[in-house]
C-alpha cells in the first residue's frame, strides 16, 4: 500500500521574492540556505524546479492556492475557494499568519483568502511596514496547541525589497565594508539579497521552532 500518510499537522510556508540562483540548493557557491541544505543532505527534503506562475504576489499566490490559472484568473479566483477551505472540509482548524500587508492594491487579493481561515493574523496593515519574519515564528510558538488536526499557512516577507530590512545584522551572510569605488551597487544588492535568503532559511527551522505538538507527524511545505 503506497498511500500517502495522513498528517494531523500541516504547515505551509509561503516565502517571497526568492531567486534560486542565490540558493546553495541550486548551486550558489556560498551556503545561503543552511537549514534546507541539511534537510536535503539527510534526504528529508524534496527539491524541484518550481517556477512562480507570475512575477507579482497578488496574482501568483492566489493561483497557487486556488483553482485560478494564468489563462482564466479573474473568474476562477472569484468563484473558487482556496486550500484553506479544503482543509476545513477535512476537519482541520486553519490558521493564516502573515507578515505581509492586510490592505492595499497589492495585498487585498491575497488577504481575502485569509478570511477563509478559522484564525487569521496580520502583523502589518501595509507591507512596507514589515520587519523580519521573526514575528511570525514567535506568533506560532505562542499559539495554544491541541491534539487535533491543524493546518498553518505562514505568509512571510521573505526576501522582498528592501532587502536590508529582511534579516538581522548578526545573521548577515557577508560582512560588507563600504568604500566608495570598491563596492558597486549591483554587488551590494546581491550581498543584501543573499543575506535575506539566508535569514529565511534560518527562520524556516520549523521543526526546531514549532511546539512539540506540531513537530510530531508534521508535513511541512516550503514555497520560496
Buried (B, 14 or more C-beta within 10 A) or exposed (E): EEEEEEBBBBBBBBBBBBEBEBBBBEEBEEBBBBBBBBBBEEEEBEEEEEEBBBEEBBBBBBBBBBBBEEEEBEEBBEEEBBBBBBBBEEEBBBBBBBBBBBEBEBBEBBBEBBEBBBEBBBBBEEBEEBEBBEBBBEBBEEBEBEEEBBBBBBBBBBBBBEBBBBBEEEBBBBEEEEEEEEEEEEEBEBBBBBBBBBBBBBBBBBBEBBBEBBBEEBBBEBBB
